[in-house]
């Protein structure tokens, strides 16, 4: 969601999956 922190997005995607 945040372009400045793409690394955190990967963690959020894992939780949603």
mmCIF entry with sequence, helices, sheets and N, C-alpha, C, O atoms, coordinates in Angstrom:
data_MODEL
# 
_entry.id   MODEL 
# 
_entity.id                         1 
_entity.type                       polymer 
_entity.pdbx_number_of_molecules   1 
# 
_entity_poly.entity_id                      1 
_entity_poly.type                           'polypeptide(L)' 
_entity_poly.nstd_linkage                   no 
_entity_poly.nstd_monomer                   no 
_entity_poly.pdbx_seq_one_letter_code       
;(UNK)(UNK)(UNK)(UNK)(UNK)(UNK)(UNK)(UNK)(UNK)(UNK)(UNK)(UNK)(UNK)(UNK)(UNK)(UNK)
(UNK)
;
_entity_poly.pdbx_seq_one_letter_code_can   XXXXXXXXXXXXXXXXX 
_entity_poly.pdbx_strand_id                 A 
# 
loop_
_entity_poly_seq.entity_id 
_entity_poly_seq.num 
_entity_poly_seq.mon_id 
_entity_poly_seq.hetero 
1 1  UNK n 
1 2  UNK n 
1 3  UNK n 
1 4  UNK n 
1 5  UNK n 
1 6  UNK n 
1 7  UNK n 
1 8  UNK n 
1 9  UNK n 
1 10 UNK n 
1 11 UNK n 
1 12 UNK n 
1 13 UNK n 
1 14 UNK n 
1 15 UNK n 
1 16 UNK n 
1 17 UNK n 
# 
_struct_asym.id          A 
_struct_asym.entity_id   1 
# 
_struct_conf.conf_type_id            HELX_P 
_struct_conf.id                      HELX_P1 
_struct_conf.pdbx_PDB_helix_id       AA1 
_struct_conf.beg_label_comp_id       UNK 
_struct_conf.beg_label_asym_id       A 
_struct_conf.beg_label_seq_id        6 
_struct_conf.pdbx_beg_PDB_ins_code   ? 
_struct_conf.end_label_comp_id       UNK 
_struct_conf.end_label_asym_id       A 
_struct_conf.end_label_seq_id        16 
_struct_conf.pdbx_end_PDB_ins_code   ? 
_struct_conf.beg_auth_comp_id        UNK 
_struct_conf.beg_auth_asym_id        A 
_struct_conf.beg_auth_seq_id         6 
_struct_conf.end_auth_comp_id        UNK 
_struct_conf.end_auth_asym_id        A 
_struct_conf.end_auth_seq_id         16 
_struct_conf.pdbx_PDB_helix_class    1 
_struct_conf.details                 ? 
_struct_conf.pdbx_PDB_helix_length   11 
# 
_struct_conf_type.id          HELX_P 
_struct_conf_type.criteria    ? 
_struct_conf_type.reference   ? 
# 
loop_
_atom_site.group_PDB 
_atom_site.id 
_atom_site.type_symbol 
_atom_site.label_atom_id 
_atom_site.label_alt_id 
_atom_site.label_comp_id 
_atom_site.label_asym_id 
_atom_site.label_entity_id 
_atom_site.label_seq_id 
_atom_site.pdbx_PDB_ins_code 
_atom_site.Cartn_x 
_atom_site.Cartn_y 
_atom_site.Cartn_z 
_atom_site.occupancy 
_atom_site.B_iso_or_equiv 
_atom_site.pdbx_formal_charge 
_atom_site.auth_seq_id 
_atom_site.auth_comp_id 
_atom_site.auth_asym_id 
_atom_site.auth_atom_id 
_atom_site.pdbx_PDB_model_num 
ATOM 1  N N  . UNK A 1 1  ? 0.841  -1.214  0.000  1.00 0.00 ? 1  UNK A N  1 
ATOM 2  C CA . UNK A 1 1  ? 0.000  0.000   0.000  1.00 0.00 ? 1  UNK A CA 1 
ATOM 3  C C  . UNK A 1 1  ? 0.871  1.257   0.000  1.00 0.00 ? 1  UNK A C  1 
ATOM 4  O O  . UNK A 1 1  ? 0.543  2.259   -0.636 1.00 0.00 ? 1  UNK A O  1 
ATOM 5  N N  . UNK A 1 2  ? 1.986  1.181   0.727  1.00 0.00 ? 2  UNK A N  1 
ATOM 6  C CA . UNK A 1 2  ? 2.890  2.353   0.765  1.00 0.00 ? 2  UNK A CA 1 
ATOM 7  C C  . UNK A 1 2  ? 4.053  2.154   -0.203 1.00 0.00 ? 2  UNK A C  1 
ATOM 8  O O  . UNK A 1 2  ? 4.774  1.160   -0.110 1.00 0.00 ? 2  UNK A O  1 
ATOM 9  N N  . UNK A 1 3  ? 4.237  3.086   -1.122 1.00 0.00 ? 3  UNK A N  1 
ATOM 10 C CA . UNK A 1 3  ? 5.332  2.999   -2.095 1.00 0.00 ? 3  UNK A CA 1 
ATOM 11 C C  . UNK A 1 3  ? 6.699  3.205   -1.438 1.00 0.00 ? 3  UNK A C  1 
ATOM 12 O O  . UNK A 1 3  ? 7.718  2.777   -1.980 1.00 0.00 ? 3  UNK A O  1 
ATOM 13 N N  . UNK A 1 4  ? 6.723  3.839   -0.305 1.00 0.00 ? 4  UNK A N  1 
ATOM 14 C CA . UNK A 1 4  ? 7.982  4.107   0.405  1.00 0.00 ? 4  UNK A CA 1 
ATOM 15 C C  . UNK A 1 4  ? 8.428  2.870   1.185  1.00 0.00 ? 4  UNK A C  1 
ATOM 16 O O  . UNK A 1 4  ? 9.611  2.722   1.495  1.00 0.00 ? 4  UNK A O  1 
ATOM 17 N N  . UNK A 1 5  ? 7.476  1.977   1.502  1.00 0.00 ? 5  UNK A N  1 
ATOM 18 C CA . UNK A 1 5  ? 7.847  0.774   2.274  1.00 0.00 ? 5  UNK A CA 1 
ATOM 19 C C  . UNK A 1 5  ? 7.246  -0.481  1.626  1.00 0.00 ? 5  UNK A C  1 
ATOM 20 O O  . UNK A 1 5  ? 6.253  -1.023  2.115  1.00 0.00 ? 5  UNK A O  1 
ATOM 21 N N  . UNK A 1 6  ? 7.846  -0.932  0.540  1.00 0.00 ? 6  UNK A N  1 
ATOM 22 C CA . UNK A 1 6  ? 7.339  -2.108  -0.163 1.00 0.00 ? 6  UNK A CA 1 
ATOM 23 C C  . UNK A 1 6  ? 7.647  -3.396  0.612  1.00 0.00 ? 6  UNK A C  1 
ATOM 24 O O  . UNK A 1 6  ? 6.965  -4.408  0.449  1.00 0.00 ? 6  UNK A O  1 
ATOM 25 N N  . UNK A 1 7  ? 8.660  -3.343  1.438  1.00 0.00 ? 7  UNK A N  1 
ATOM 26 C CA . UNK A 1 7  ? 9.041  -4.544  2.217  1.00 0.00 ? 7  UNK A CA 1 
ATOM 27 C C  . UNK A 1 7  ? 7.917  -4.885  3.208  1.00 0.00 ? 7  UNK A C  1 
ATOM 28 O O  . UNK A 1 7  ? 7.614  -6.060  3.417  1.00 0.00 ? 7  UNK A O  1 
ATOM 29 N N  . UNK A 1 8  ? 7.312  -3.885  3.803  1.00 0.00 ? 8  UNK A N  1 
ATOM 30 C CA . UNK A 1 8  ? 6.251  -4.150  4.803  1.00 0.00 ? 8  UNK A CA 1 
ATOM 31 C C  . UNK A 1 8  ? 5.012  -4.679  4.068  1.00 0.00 ? 8  UNK A C  1 
ATOM 32 O O  . UNK A 1 8  ? 4.243  -5.463  4.624  1.00 0.00 ? 8  UNK A O  1 
ATOM 33 N N  . UNK A 1 9  ? 4.831  -4.253  2.843  1.00 0.00 ? 9  UNK A N  1 
ATOM 34 C CA . UNK A 1 9  ? 3.662  -4.705  2.086  1.00 0.00 ? 9  UNK A CA 1 
ATOM 35 C C  . UNK A 1 9  ? 3.697  -6.227  1.910  1.00 0.00 ? 9  UNK A C  1 
ATOM 36 O O  . UNK A 1 9  ? 2.661  -6.891  1.932  1.00 0.00 ? 9  UNK A O  1 
ATOM 37 N N  . UNK A 1 10 ? 4.888  -6.754  1.738  1.00 0.00 ? 10 UNK A N  1 
ATOM 38 C CA . UNK A 1 10 ? 5.022  -8.211  1.536  1.00 0.00 ? 10 UNK A CA 1 
ATOM 39 C C  . UNK A 1 10 ? 4.513  -8.955  2.774  1.00 0.00 ? 10 UNK A C  1 
ATOM 40 O O  . UNK A 1 10 ? 3.902  -10.018 2.657  1.00 0.00 ? 10 UNK A O  1 
ATOM 41 N N  . UNK A 1 11 ? 4.763  -8.405  3.935  1.00 0.00 ? 11 UNK A N  1 
ATOM 42 C CA . UNK A 1 11 ? 4.333  -9.072  5.190  1.00 0.00 ? 11 UNK A CA 1 
ATOM 43 C C  . UNK A 1 11 ? 2.806  -8.989  5.287  1.00 0.00 ? 11 UNK A C  1 
ATOM 44 O O  . UNK A 1 11 ? 2.154  -9.942  5.714  1.00 0.00 ? 11 UNK A O  1 
ATOM 45 N N  . UNK A 1 12 ? 2.257  -7.876  4.899  1.00 0.00 ? 12 UNK A N  1 
ATOM 46 C CA . UNK A 1 12 ? 0.797  -7.714  4.982  1.00 0.00 ? 12 UNK A CA 1 
ATOM 47 C C  . UNK A 1 12 ? 0.106  -8.676  4.022  1.00 0.00 ? 12 UNK A C  1 
ATOM 48 O O  . UNK A 1 12 ? -0.957 -9.219  4.324  1.00 0.00 ? 12 UNK A O  1 
ATOM 49 N N  . UNK A 1 13 ? 0.725  -8.877  2.862  1.00 0.00 ? 13 UNK A N  1 
ATOM 50 C CA . UNK A 1 13 ? 0.123  -9.775  1.830  1.00 0.00 ? 13 UNK A CA 1 
ATOM 51 C C  . UNK A 1 13 ? 0.086  -11.206 2.380  1.00 0.00 ? 13 UNK A C  1 
ATOM 52 O O  . UNK A 1 13 ? -0.878 -11.938 2.151  1.00 0.00 ? 13 UNK A O  1 
ATOM 53 N N  . UNK A 1 14 ? 1.114  -11.590 3.088  1.00 0.00 ? 14 UNK A N  1 
ATOM 54 C CA . UNK A 1 14 ? 1.177  -12.961 3.624  1.00 0.00 ? 14 UNK A CA 1 
ATOM 55 C C  . UNK A 1 14 ? 0.047  -13.177 4.642  1.00 0.00 ? 14 UNK A C  1 
ATOM 56 O O  . UNK A 1 14 ? -0.556 -14.249 4.692  1.00 0.00 ? 14 UNK A O  1 
ATOM 57 N N  . UNK A 1 15 ? -0.227 -12.160 5.441  1.00 0.00 ? 15 UNK A N  1 
ATOM 58 C CA . UNK A 1 15 ? -1.285 -12.278 6.457  1.00 0.00 ? 15 UNK A CA 1 
ATOM 59 C C  . UNK A 1 15 ? -2.657 -12.335 5.792  1.00 0.00 ? 15 UNK A C  1 
ATOM 60 O O  . UNK A 1 15 ? -3.556 -13.032 6.264  1.00 0.00 ? 15 UNK A O  1 
ATOM 61 N N  . UNK A 1 16 ? -2.810 -11.598 4.696  1.00 0.00 ? 16 UNK A N  1 
ATOM 62 C CA . UNK A 1 16 ? -4.136 -11.561 4.005  1.00 0.00 ? 16 UNK A CA 1 
ATOM 63 C C  . UNK A 1 16 ? -4.356 -12.889 3.282  1.00 0.00 ? 16 UNK A C  1 
ATOM 64 O O  . UNK A 1 16 ? -5.482 -13.376 3.186  1.00 0.00 ? 16 UNK A O  1 
ATOM 65 N N  . UNK A 1 17 ? -3.259 -13.471 2.773  1.00 0.00 ? 17 UNK A N  1 
ATOM 66 C CA . UNK A 1 17 ? -3.409 -14.724 2.022  1.00 0.00 ? 17 UNK A CA 1 
ATOM 67 C C  . UNK A 1 17 ? -3.754 -15.828 3.013  1.00 0.00 ? 17 UNK A C  1 
ATOM 68 O O  . UNK A 1 17 ? -3.930 -16.980 2.617  1.00 0.00 ? 17 UNK A O  1 
# 
